[in-house]
Amino acid sequence: MMQMFRYNWIVRDDWFELCNQLSIEQLTLKRIGGPGSILYTLFHIVDVEYSWIRGIQGKPDIQVQFEDYLSLQQVKALSDSWNKEMREYLDTWTIEFDHEQVTIPWNNGHYTKGEIMRHVIAHEIHHMGQLSVWIRELGLKPVSANVIGKNLL
């Protein structure tokens, strides 16, 4: 499990680096599909990961507003600050957690922790695909989605 989160974090940082080439207008332009703009999509990825993982820990959701993170540097700083907490929790992950049932305050469903963790991983990968399409539309080469060569094990 941790390997796939590390993969997502490496790729996310690569996206932040690539997006440094873009103007604020390119980052915030409303696009077809996905949650909206490139910048909002990066914010959304970070926010969803943090919310779900705090949820399975039984911690309250911390509500942040996109309007407070209107630059790439601010979204990257948010990602970096929350990443430390996520890593600390994931370092404690055991296979037994996979089957533990949890309920999340903002969602009426009953899930296993493993199901939620896999959802969070897939969620980020899905949005990275959307970013790839938008970046190609801007004439740039997207970040590689290749797992091979990232030294995850």
N, C-alpha and C positions, 0 to 999 in steps of 0.2 A: 504494500500500500504506500509506504513512504517513498518508494522509488518513483511512483507516478506523481506524487505531489512535488517531489524534487524536480521531475521533468517539467511539470507545469510552471514551477517557479523560474526555472532556467529559461524556458521559452517566453514567459511573461517579461522577464528582464530584457530578453532580446527584443521583444516588441517595444518596450519603453525606449530602448536604444534606437531602434529604427525610427520610431515616431518623433525622435528629436529633430529629424530632418523636416518635419512638417510644420507649416504655419499654424497659428491658432485657428485661422479660418478653416483650414483643411481638417484639423482635429475636431472641430465643433460643428461642421456641416452636417445637417440631418441627412441620413442616408437611407436607402431602401433596404428593408430587412433588418433583423437584429434589433437591439434596444434603441438604436438611434445613431449617434455619432461615434467616431473612433474613440474620442476621449471618454464619452459616457460608457461605452462598452468596456473599456479598461476599468473604469470605476465600478461598474456593475459586477464584473468578475471578482474584484477584490471584496466588495461588499457581500456578495452571496457566499463566498467561501467563508468569510469571517462569521457571518450570521449563522450558517448551518453548523459550523464546528462549535461555536459557542453554545448553540442550541443542544447539541448532543452531550455537551458537558453539563447541561443544566444551568448554564449561565444566562443572564438576561441579554437580549439583543441590544446592541449599541446602535442607535439610529444616527446615521450621518446623512447629510444632505449634499447632493451633487453640487449645489450652488456654492458650497464652501470649498470645493476642489475643482476650480475652473482652469487649472493649468496642468500640463503633463507632469511637472515637477511635484505638484501637490498630490496628485494621484499616486505617483511613484513613492513619495514619502509615506503616504498612508499605507500602501502595500508593504513597504519595508517595515514600518512600525508594527503592523499586525502580524507580519510573517514570523517574527520572533516568538510570539505567543503561540502561533499555530505549530511551529517546529517543536516547541517544548511539549505541547500536548501530543503530537504525533510520535515523538520519541518514546512515549509511554504506551503506545498502541500494542495490544496483544491480540492474537487470533480470537480470543474469547470475546473481545469487544464486538467482533463482527456480528454476533447473534444477539447481543443485548437489545432489548426493546426500549424505544424511547418515544416520547411525544414531544412535539415542538410547539411552543406557545402560539405561534402565528399560523399553525397548520393543524387541522383536526385529525390528520392521519396518525396511524401507529406504524413505526418503521423500525428497522434494525439500524444500529450505528453503522454497520458495514454497508448497508444499502444507501444511506445518506452519504457516506464518504465516497462511494463510487459515483453517486450522482454529482457530487461537487467536482470530481475529477473530469467526468464527461462534460459537464456544463462548461468548464473552462476550455476544453478542447473544441467543443462546438463553436464557441464564440471566437476562438482563434481562427477557425475556418472562415468565419464571416469577415474578420479583419483581413485575412489573406485576399479575399475578393476585392475589398475596398482599396487595399494597397495596390493591387494590380491595376485597378481603374485609374490610379494616380501615376501609373507608369513605373512603379517600383517593384523590386523583387521582395516577396514576403519572407518572413522568418521561416526557416526550415522546421517542419513538424517531425523530423526524423528523431526517433528515440535512440537509434544506434549512434555511438560515438559521444554520448553525453556522460559517460562514466557514472551511471546510476547505481551500480551494484558495488 
